[in-house]
Amino acid sequence: MLELLEAIGENPARPGLESTPQRVADAYAEFFSGVGVDARAALGETFPLDASDSDSGASGTADRAGAEPVLMRDIRFRSVCEHHLLPFLGTAHIAYVPSDRLVGLGRLPALVDVLASRPQLQERLGEQIAETLSDGLDARGVLVVLEATHGCVTFRGPRQTESSTVTIASRGTLAEPAARAELMALIAAPPAAVAPAAAAVPPAAAAVSPAAGDLPAAAGESSAHGVAL
C-alpha cells in the first residue's frame, strides 16, 4: 500500500494517509475473510425433510415445505472483483428442492457471505453457491440468481452507473426450463404477490400497527417461501 500511494504521487507519511496502509489491511482482512473457509460448514446442522422426524425442525417455512422448492429472495451481499479489487454489490435469490434434508433459512445468507468474502467473479460465485447447496444437502434441484453492480464498470472504464449484471446457476430439477421459469417468475414478482397472508392482517392488528399490512414477506432484507411447482 505504501508503494501504491507513492506510485500515484502521494506522500504516505502525510497526515490523513499515515494510517491508511493499516486501515486498508484491516478492511481487506474483513473483505476476504472467506478465503480458506469450508463453505459447507456454513450450512451447519441440517434437518429431516419430514418435520415429524425431528423435535426442533428447520427454521421459518422450510420445515413444512415438503419436497417442493424453498425460495429465499433478496439476500444482500458484497464481494470484491478479483480483476481490479473493486467491490461489487448485489442481491442473491436462492431456491432449492430438498432431497431428504433441509437447512435452516438463516444458513443461506451465511453461505453467500462466506463465498462472497473472497476475491471473486460473479459468475463463479453463483456456481459455487449452487454447487455447495447441491453437494451439501444432496438437493434435487438448485437455482441461484445473482444481480450485482460492479465497481469495475461503474467507477472506471465505461462508467455505466446504472447498469447491473445478472447471472444464473442451476442444478438438477431446477435446471429444467419449466421449473426454472416458474421460480424466475416468483423471484421477479412483487412481495405481495407471493405473500397473500400479509394482506389478511385483522383490522384490529392493523390499527395497532399500521405498518403491518405494508410489510409482506420482505420485512427485512430477504424473504423466504416454500413454493409448489
VEXDREN-2710 file (C-alpha; in Angstrom, 1 decimal):
% VEXDREN-2710
k/r/px/py/pz
1/MET/0.0/0.0/0.0
2/LEU/2.9/2.4/0.7
3/GLU/4.2/1.6/-2.8
4/LEU/0.8/2.2/-4.3
5/LEU/0.4/5.6/-2.6
6/GLU/3.9/6.6/-3.8
7/ALA/3.1/5.4/-7.3
8/ILE/0.2/7.8/-7.6
9/GLY/2.4/10.6/-6.4
10/GLU/1.2/10.8/-2.9
11/ASN/3.2/11.1/0.3
12/PRO/2.2/8.2/2.6
13/ALA/3.7/9.9/5.6
14/ARG/1.4/13.0/5.4
15/PRO/-1.5/13.4/7.9
16/GLY/-4.5/11.6/6.6
17/LEU/-2.5/8.9/4.9
18/GLU/-0.1/7.7/7.6
19/SER/-2.6/5.2/9.0
20/THR/-4.1/4.3/5.6
21/PRO/-2.0/1.2/5.0
22/GLN/-3.1/-0.4/8.2
23/ARG/-6.7/0.6/7.6
24/VAL/-6.7/-1.0/4.2
25/ALA/-5.1/-4.1/5.6
26/ASP/-7.8/-4.4/8.2
27/ALA/-10.5/-3.8/5.6
28/TYR/-9.1/-6.4/3.3
29/ALA/-8.9/-8.9/6.2
30/GLU/-12.7/-8.4/6.5
31/PHE/-13.4/-8.4/2.8
32/PHE/-11.5/-11.7/2.3
33/SER/-12.5/-13.5/5.5
34/GLY/-13.9/-16.4/3.5
35/VAL/-10.6/-17.4/2.0
36/GLY/-9.6/-20.9/3.1
37/VAL/-13.0/-21.4/4.9
38/ASP/-15.0/-24.5/4.1
39/ALA/-18.3/-23.2/2.7
40/ARG/-20.2/-26.3/3.5
41/ALA/-19.6/-25.6/7.2
42/ALA/-21.8/-22.5/6.8
43/LEU/-24.8/-24.8/6.2
44/GLY/-24.5/-26.0/9.8
45/GLU/-26.9/-28.6/11.1
46/THR/-29.5/-30.0/8.7
47/PHE/-32.9/-31.3/9.5
48/PRO/-35.1/-34.2/8.2
49/LEU/-37.5/-33.3/5.4
50/ASP/-40.3/-34.8/7.5
51/ALA/-40.7/-32.4/10.4
52/SER/-42.3/-35.3/12.5
53/ASP/-38.8/-36.9/12.5
54/SER/-37.3/-34.0/14.4
55/ASP/-38.1/-32.3/17.7
56/SER/-36.7/-29.0/16.5
57/GLY/-37.4/-28.8/12.8
58/ALA/-35.9/-26.3/10.4
59/SER/-36.5/-22.6/10.9
60/GLY/-39.1/-20.5/9.1
61/THR/-41.3/-22.2/6.5
62/ALA/-38.7/-24.7/5.4
63/ASP/-39.8/-27.4/7.8
64/ARG/-43.2/-27.5/6.1
65/ALA/-42.0/-27.2/2.6
66/GLY/-42.2/-30.9/1.8
67/ALA/-40.4/-31.9/-1.4
68/GLU/-41.3/-28.5/-3.0
69/PRO/-38.8/-25.7/-3.6
70/VAL/-37.7/-23.5/-0.8
71/LEU/-37.0/-20.0/-2.1
72/MET/-35.2/-17.1/-0.3
73/ARG/-35.2/-13.8/-2.1
74/ASP/-33.3/-10.6/-1.7
75/ILE/-30.2/-11.8/0.2
76/ARG/-27.9/-8.8/0.2
77/PHE/-24.2/-9.5/-0.5
78/ARG/-21.0/-7.7/-1.2
79/SER/-17.8/-9.1/-2.8
80/VAL/-14.6/-7.9/-4.4
81/CYS/-13.8/-8.5/-8.1
82/GLU/-10.5/-10.3/-8.4
83/HIS/-9.6/-8.4/-11.6
84/HIS/-9.4/-4.8/-10.2
85/LEU/-10.0/-5.5/-6.4
86/LEU/-13.0/-3.2/-6.7
87/PRO/-16.3/-4.1/-4.9
88/PHE/-19.4/-5.5/-6.4
89/LEU/-22.7/-5.3/-4.5
90/GLY/-25.9/-7.1/-5.2
91/THR/-28.8/-9.4/-4.3
92/ALA/-28.9/-13.2/-4.3
93/HIS/-32.1/-15.3/-4.8
94/ILE/-31.7/-18.9/-3.9
95/ALA/-34.1/-21.8/-4.4
96/TYR/-33.5/-25.5/-3.7
97/VAL/-35.6/-28.6/-3.8
98/PRO/-34.7/-30.8/-0.9
99/SER/-34.0/-34.5/-1.1
100/ASP/-34.3/-35.7/2.5
101/ARG/-32.6/-32.9/4.4
102/LEU/-33.4/-29.2/5.0
103/VAL/-31.2/-26.4/6.1
104/GLY/-32.1/-23.6/8.5
105/LEU/-33.1/-20.5/6.4
106/GLY/-30.5/-18.3/8.2
107/ARG/-27.8/-20.6/6.8
108/LEU/-28.4/-19.5/3.2
109/PRO/-27.2/-15.9/3.8
110/ALA/-24.3/-17.3/5.8
111/LEU/-23.3/-19.5/2.8
112/VAL/-23.5/-16.5/0.5
113/ASP/-21.4/-14.4/2.8
114/VAL/-18.6/-17.0/3.1
115/LEU/-18.3/-17.5/-0.6
116/ALA/-18.6/-13.7/-1.4
117/SER/-15.8/-12.9/1.1
118/ARG/-13.1/-13.9/-1.3
119/PRO/-11.6/-12.4/-4.5
120/GLN/-14.5/-13.4/-6.8
121/LEU/-16.2/-13.3/-10.1
122/GLN/-20.0/-13.0/-10.1
123/GLU/-20.3/-16.0/-12.4
124/ARG/-18.2/-18.2/-10.2
125/LEU/-19.9/-17.0/-7.0
126/GLY/-23.3/-18.2/-8.3
127/GLU/-21.8/-21.6/-9.4
128/GLN/-20.1/-22.1/-6.0
129/ILE/-23.3/-21.3/-4.1
130/ALA/-25.2/-23.8/-6.3
131/GLU/-22.6/-26.5/-6.0
132/THR/-22.3/-26.2/-2.2
133/LEU/-26.0/-26.5/-1.8
134/SER/-26.3/-29.3/-4.3
135/ASP/-23.5/-31.3/-2.7
136/GLY/-24.0/-30.3/1.0
137/LEU/-27.7/-31.1/1.0
138/ASP/-27.9/-33.6/-1.8
139/ALA/-30.6/-31.3/-3.1
140/ARG/-32.7/-32.5/-6.0
141/GLY/-32.5/-29.1/-7.6
142/VAL/-30.8/-25.7/-7.0
143/LEU/-31.3/-22.3/-8.6
144/VAL/-29.1/-19.3/-7.8
145/VAL/-29.8/-15.9/-9.4
146/LEU/-27.4/-13.0/-8.7
147/GLU/-27.9/-9.4/-9.6
148/ALA/-25.0/-7.0/-8.9
149/THR/-23.5/-3.6/-9.7
150/HIS/-19.7/-3.8/-10.3
151/GLY/-17.2/-1.1/-9.3
152/CYS/-15.0/-2.0/-12.3
153/VAL/-17.9/-0.9/-14.6
154/THR/-19.3/2.0/-12.6
155/PHE/-16.1/3.6/-11.2
156/ARG/-13.8/3.2/-14.1
157/GLY/-13.7/2.3/-17.8
158/PRO/-17.2/2.5/-19.2
159/ARG/-18.6/4.2/-16.0
160/GLN/-22.0/2.8/-16.5
161/THR/-23.5/3.8/-13.2
162/GLU/-27.0/2.5/-13.9
163/SER/-26.0/-1.0/-15.2
164/SER/-26.3/-4.3/-13.4
165/THR/-25.2/-7.8/-14.2
166/VAL/-27.5/-10.9/-13.8
167/THR/-26.1/-14.4/-13.6
168/ILE/-27.9/-17.7/-13.2
169/ALA/-26.6/-21.1/-11.9
170/SER/-28.8/-24.1/-11.8
171/ARG/-28.6/-27.8/-10.9
172/GLY/-30.9/-30.8/-11.1
173/THR/-34.6/-30.4/-11.4
174/LEU/-34.3/-26.6/-11.3
175/ALA/-32.2/-26.6/-14.4
176/GLU/-35.3/-27.8/-16.4
177/PRO/-36.8/-24.9/-18.3
178/ALA/-40.4/-25.1/-16.9
179/ALA/-39.3/-25.4/-13.3
180/ARG/-36.7/-22.7/-13.7
181/ALA/-39.2/-20.3/-15.4
182/GLU/-41.7/-20.6/-12.6
183/LEU/-39.1/-19.8/-10.0
184/MET/-37.8/-16.9/-12.0
185/ALA/-41.3/-15.5/-12.1
186/LEU/-41.6/-15.8/-8.3
187/ILE/-38.3/-14.0/-7.9
188/ALA/-39.4/-11.2/-10.1
189/ALA/-42.9/-10.9/-8.6
190/PRO/-43.7/-8.0/-6.1
191/PRO/-43.5/-9.2/-2.5
192/ALA/-47.3/-9.0/-2.0
193/ALA/-47.8/-11.4/-4.9
194/VAL/-46.0/-14.3/-3.1
195/ALA/-47.2/-13.4/0.4
196/PRO/-51.0/-13.4/0.4
197/ALA/-51.2/-13.9/4.1
198/ALA/-49.8/-10.5/4.7
199/ALA/-52.9/-8.9/3.2
200/ALA/-55.1/-10.8/5.7
201/VAL/-54.0/-8.9/8.8
202/PRO/-57.0/-8.4/11.1
203/PRO/-58.3/-4.8/11.2
204/ALA/-57.6/-4.6/14.9
205/ALA/-54.0/-5.6/14.4
206/ALA/-53.6/-3.1/11.6
207/ALA/-54.9/-0.4/13.8
208/VAL/-52.4/-1.2/16.5
209/SER/-49.5/-1.5/13.9
210/PRO/-50.4/0.4/10.7
211/ALA/-47.2/-0.8/9.0
212/ALA/-48.0/-4.5/9.5
213/GLY/-50.1/-4.7/6.4
214/ASP/-47.5/-2.9/4.4
215/LEU/-44.7/-5.4/5.1
216/PRO/-45.5/-8.7/3.5
217/ALA/-42.7/-11.3/3.5
218/ALA/-39.9/-8.9/3.0
219/ALA/-39.9/-7.1/6.3
220/GLY/-36.2/-7.3/6.4
221/GLU/-33.7/-7.7/3.6
222/SER/-34.8/-11.1/2.5
223/SER/-37.9/-13.2/2.2
224/ALA/-38.3/-16.9/2.1
225/HIS/-41.1/-19.1/0.7
226/GLY/-41.9/-22.7/0.3
227/VAL/-43.5/-22.8/-3.2
228/ALA/-45.1/-25.5/-5.3
229/LEU/-44.2/-26.4/-8.9
END
